[in-house]
Amino acid sequence: MYLSDLKRGEEGIIKKINLEGNIKVRLQDMGFIPGNRVKCVLISPFNDPKAYLINGTTLSIRKKDALEIEVDRFE
């Protein structure tokens, strides 16, 4: 599944980031690396973007980028 599939309150474990260039580096710098837990905490009125909690920081990510981050649902 992908990061964009998480519903509000759901958590996942990052498996892989299928992005290239600066956006991948920026996300990795903010904690989006394989093995880290991420939680969907807020969803905008039109479902894009969504806000995710990772390493104690809340970040807003556009759906087109969240579709490139593979996660396993954390239970």
Helices and strands as residue ranges (DSSP letters): G 3-5, E 11-17, H 21-29, E 37-43, E 50-54, E 57-61, H 63-66, E 69-74
